[in-house]
Amino acid sequence: MSVSRLLKLISGGIEAFLGIPFLGGLIVIASGWAPLQFMFFLHLVTFIVCFVQKQRVHGSVAGMITSVVAFIPGLGMVMHIVTAVILFIDVIRGDRRRNDHIINAK
């Protein structure tokens, strides 16, 4: 498993946890919104690694946007869930490079 896929899997799992109704919000509020700052940094690192390895960056971009707007209670929960789904889809779809050679071979 590549580093980019591992980072997407980790950040997707944390996003899914933060998207749990009420529990995720309580954790974020009780810790002074520190998880949002941590997640922004994690998504930024994931973005940089994916960009360097020429992998999909959609989930990381969605995660950074989520970290910025997640202080709004209902919107934050929905955005965490959407971001987790996007990241998990990126992990399942695999490497962009592996799929490119199939398209180019035709």
N, C-alpha and C positions, 0 to 999 in steps of 0.2 A: 504494500500500500504506500502510495506516495505521501509526502509531507503535506501537500495541498489537500488531498482527500482526508487525511487524518485531522487537519485543522478544521475542515468543513464539518466533519463528523462531531468533533468536540464542540464547536461553536453552535452547531445545530441542536445538539443535546441540551446545552445550556439555554438556548433560546426556547426550546420546547418546555423546559422546566419553568422558565420565567413566564411562559404563556399560560400556565395553569391558572384558571380563574381564582381570584382573591389571594391565593397562596403566593404567586409570583409578585403581585402588587404589594402584598404585605412585606415580603422580603426586600423589595426595592425601596419602599418607603422607610422601613425600619432601619435600613442601613444607609440612609441619607443619599439615595440614588447612586451610590458607589458601583453597584453592579452594571448600571448603564455606562458608566465611564470605563469600567473594565471591559465590557463587551465591545465598546467602540474601539478600544485599543486592540482587542483580539481580532475583530473584523478587519481592522487596518493591517495588522500583521498578515492575516490570511489573504487579504487582497494583494499585498506586495508579493507574497510567496506564489500565489496563483498567477499573477502577472508575469513574474520572472519565469515560471515554469510553463507559461503559455496555456493556462487552464481557464475554465470559466470563472468569471468574477461576479456573476449576478447575485449570488447569495451574500457575498461580502458587502456589496454595495447596498443591498436591501438591509443588511444588518447594521451598517453605519447610519442609514436613514432611520431605522428603528430606534437605535440608541439615542438619536437626537429628539425624536418626537414621542418617545415612550413615557415621558413624564405625564402625559395626558392619560388618565386612568383607562377608559374603555378602548381608546385607540391603541394604547401601548400593548394591551393584551392581544388584540387582533394582529397587530404588526409582529409581535413575537412569534405567534403561531404561523403566520404567513412566511416569515423569514426562516423559521425552522423547516417548513415544508420545502421551500426553495433550496435550502442547503442540502436537505436529504435527497432531493431529486438530483442535484448536482453530483452527490456522492454516488448515487445509483447509476447515473448515466456514464460515469467513468471519465477517463481522460479524453480531452478534446483531440489530442494528437492521434490517439489510437483510432478514432472515428474518421479523421481527416484522410488517412491513407486509403480507407475503403472508398470514400467518395472520389478521390483522385484516381483510383485504379480503373474506374469505369470509362 
